Amino acid sequence: MIRRWSIARRLFVANVLFVLLLSVVLGTAAIIDARQRTYDDAGRRMQTVAAAVAANPLVLQAAGTVSPSTTLQPYAAKVMAAAGVDFITIMAPDRTRWTHANPAEIGRPYIGTIDPALRGETFTEVTAGTLGPSVRTIVPVKDDGGTVRALVAAGVTVRNVDIAASGRFGAIIALCLALLAAGSLASWLLGRYLRSVTRGWGPEQLAQLFAYYESVLHSVREGVVLIDTRGTVVMYNDQAAELLGLEPSDVGPAAGAAPRLAELPLDASLRELFGSGRTAHDEIHLSDSRILVVNQAPAVGPFRGGRRPAVFGTVATLRDRTEIESLGSELETMRTLSGALRAQTHEHANRLHMIVSLMELGRTGDALDFATKDLELSQRLTDDIVGSVDEPVLSALIMGKSAEAHERGAELTVDVSGDHGLHGLAVQDLVTILGNLLDNALDAAAAAPPPRRVSLAIATTPDDVTFTVADSGPGIDPAIAGDILEYGFSTKAPGPDGGVPGAGGRGVGLALVRQAVKRLDGTLSIDAADDELSGALFRVVLPAPDSTAPDPTAPEPTKET
């Protein structure tokens, strides 16, 4: 039954029981203390009354007469009435009573301790007498020589003392009830707050929920990052650590160990997004080696009575889009090659028609001469590119771009220098770099007046490989030279998609180039082309490839049989 109780109910019951127990303990202690204080006050008052009676010369004078009671009984009765005490007993040193509240007890021995008084001491005790238990003080009456001639006992019954003490008990009980009521109210208010925060769940349910939550965060294939309103990264899961290049972290680090955004090695755009707390839907951000799709939304608490919900921070999710963009780049390369083949097919069909027509006209020699020259031109172009570039994929890419340039009315020249090959470099990254640089160069050259030219230079040394792409286009404004490498920035006119960043290839290519160069530990620079090509010049310098990588152009060894 108790396991079904919420945290709020458990806290309320526990706090009420605690306050009740505390009230009982404190109330009992206060009652005992009040009773003891009442007894002490009664003792001091009896001492004052007894001392005043003993100091009266009438008592000493009457003690020396034959019948002290005749003088002292009326005096004692008057003092009892005036002082509000239950009895005043004046007695001889041998305990014989001279006065008493009950005249019938006069002449009888006093019941109680008198030894300290006979020694000349004043003392107070609680003992039972003829009137029942009482608080009494006994004071000796001494003559001028210090001899004890009489004893004076003044007292009040315990029943009357308890009645006086009970007057304080009511205030103590009222205070305890007020404490219990205040504690219960505080427990109820705290329980109401906890009920709204925990949504009425018990600790077992919360423990189970946290176990699910931790399992999901570790197993989900999307990165999850939680940032509070102060810029502290409360939590990030394993996938987020992998995507952002962070150290693995526990799902729920301690508050003191949670890092701040400024302490994490994040890209500037990601740090700005996480720090702003704004809502984001499928935004593209580039890290050092990945293309990330980021969604971000505020983490809000439940609504309470129409008030605005509390905002605890933001939740960001990350998806890796690197492979998709890589496939898109490869697809674009295949489209380029397909377009080149289509153009070549169309041109080859025209040449075949011409050769057939010459043969039909009986001009067989001219047809043979035309076919031979066309074959030599095509073969020379293929041999030049394949012989210069020892990476088959790059050779195919350059041939495709060359055919595309020819189709668009431009000329692509390739210059390869150096004795060191390209095999060993990451082919996919090279396709991304050269494909996008050549596409941009062809677009710039095609938009410029003739002659439209694009130049590709590849220089290899033992230490590095340099790719230089220049065009005859309008060039790049130095003011935006740094911006064109950012994702989504484009100087091209908006396409059918309205120029949305990342759509239609606009604002994406150079950002991917920058990322690929960074991934290969290279450098990318933008300059103005030389006098012959007045457009832009992009230079990429990459570390030299591993010399131990197998050469794809080398002939396969023959197997001995």
C-alpha positions, 0 to 999 in steps of 0.5 A, a space after each residue: 500500500 505504502 509503495 503506491 504512495 507518492 513522494 508528496 504523500 510520504 513526505 507529508 505523513 512523515 513530517 506530520 508524525 515527526 512534528 507530532 512526536 516533537 510536540 509530545 516530547 517538547 510538551 512533556 519536557 515543558 510541562 515537567 519544567 513548568 511544574 518544577 518551576 512552580 514548586 521552586 517558586 512555592 518554596 521561595 515564597 514559603 521561605 520568605 513568609 517563614 523568615 518574616 514570621 521568624 523575624 517578628 520579636 513577638 514570636 521570640 517573646 511568646 516562646 518564653 511564656 507559659 502558653 505561647 499558643 494564646 499569643 501566636 495562634 491569632 497572629 499565625 491565622 492572620 498571617 496565613 490569611 494575608 500571605 495566602 499560605 495553607 499553614 504556618 506552624 510555630 513550634 518548640 524545639 521539641 516539635 510541640 506545635 504552638 500554632 496550626 491551621 487546624 486548632 485541634 493539632 495544637 500541642 501535638 508533635 510536628 510531622 517532618 524534618 527539623 534537624 537542619 533548623 535546630 542547627 540554625 539552618 533554613 531549609 525547604 522540603 516536600 513532605 506529607 503532614 496532617 494536611 497532606 503532601 506540602 511544600 514547606 520551609 522551616 526557619 529557626 528563631 534564635 535569641 541574641 545568643 544564637 540559641 534556637 528557641 522556636 521553629 517556624 514552618 510555612 507551607 502550601 499543599 501540593 494540590 494547590 501547587 499543582 493547580 497553580 502549575 496547571 495554569 501554565 500547562 494550557 499555554 504549553 499545550 496550545 503552543 504544541 498544537 500551534 506547532 503541530 498545525 504549522 508543521 502540518 501546513 508546511 508539510 502540505 504546502 511542500 507536498 503540493 509543490 512536490 506533487 506538481 514537480 514529480 507529477 504524483 509519482 512515487 520514488 519506485 516509479 521515478 527510479 524505474 523511469 530514470 532507468 528507462 531514461 538512462 537506457 534510452 539515452 545510451 542506446 538511441 542513435 541520435 545525439 542528445 545534449 541538455 543545456 540549462 539556462 546558465 549555459 551548463 551542459 547538464 548531460 550529453 549521451 554517448 552518440 553526442 560525444 562521438 558526433 561532437 568529438 567530446 570525452 564520454 560522459 555519464 548520463 547524469 554528471 554531478 552538478 559540480 562536474 557538469 562542464 560549461 559550453 565555453 569549456 567544450 571544443 565545439 564549433 562556433 556555430 554550434 556553441 552559438 546555437 546552444 548558448 542562444 537557447 532558440 528553437 531550431 528545426 533541422 539546421 545544418 552545422 559543420 563540425 571538424 569532420 561531420 555534417 550535423 542536423 540539429 534540432 533544439 527546443 526549450 525544456 519547459 515544466 508543467 503548467 500551474 494554475 494558468 501561470 507560465 511554465 518554468 523553462 529549465 533549459 534547452 534540449 538539442 538533438 544531433 543527427 549525422 548527415 556526413 554519409 548522406 552528403 558524401 553519397 550526394 557528392 558521389 551521386 553528383 559526380 556520377 551525374 557529371 560522368 553520365 552527362 559527359 557520356 550522354 554528350 559524347 554519345 550524341 557527338 559520336 552519333 553525329 560523327 558516325 552519321 558523317 562517316 556513313 554519309 561519306 562512305 555512301 558518297 563513295 569517299 571512303 578515303 575521306 571517311 577513313 581519314 576523318 575516323 582516324 583523326 577523331 580516334 587519335 584526338 579522343 585517345 590522346 585526351 584520354 592518354 594525357 589525363 590517365 597518364 598524368 593522374 595515377 588515381 583512376 577515380 580522379 582520372 574519371 572525374 577529370 575526364 567527366 569535367 572536361 567533357 562537361 566543360 566542352 559541352 558548356 563552351 569552356 576549356 579545361 586544362 590539366 597540368 600535372 607536375 612532380 614524380 610522386 603519385 596520388 594513390 594513398 589519398 582518401 579518394 572520397 575526400 578528393 572527389 569532394 574537393 576537386 568535384 566542388 572546386 571544378 563545378 564552381 570554376 565551370 559555373 564562374 567561367 560559363 557566366 563570363 564572356 569568352 574565352 571561357 577557361 578553367 585550369 587545374 594544376 596538380 603538383 606532387 612533392 615528397 611532403 605534400 600535394 597541391 591542387 590549384 583550380 583557377 577560372 576566367 570568371 568574374 572573381 571573388 570579392 575580398 570582402 566575402 572571401 571568408 564567408 563563401 566557405 560557410 555553410 549556406 552562403 552562396 553568390 549564385 542566383 536563387 534556384 527554383 528552391 528559392 535559394 534555401 541553404 543546402 538545397 540545390 547544391 547552393 551554399 554547400 559545395 565550398 563548405 564541404 570542401 573546407 570540411 574535407 580539407 580540414 579532415 585531411 589536415 590540409 589547408 585551403 586558400 583563396 586568391 585572385 587568378 593570374 593575368 591569363 585567368 582573371 577569376 578566382 584561384 583556389 589552392 588546396 595543400 594536403 600532406 603527401 599520401 602514404 608511400 606504402 599504399 598500393 598503386 592502383 595503376 600498377 599491373 597485377 603480378 602474374 601467378 606462376 603455374 
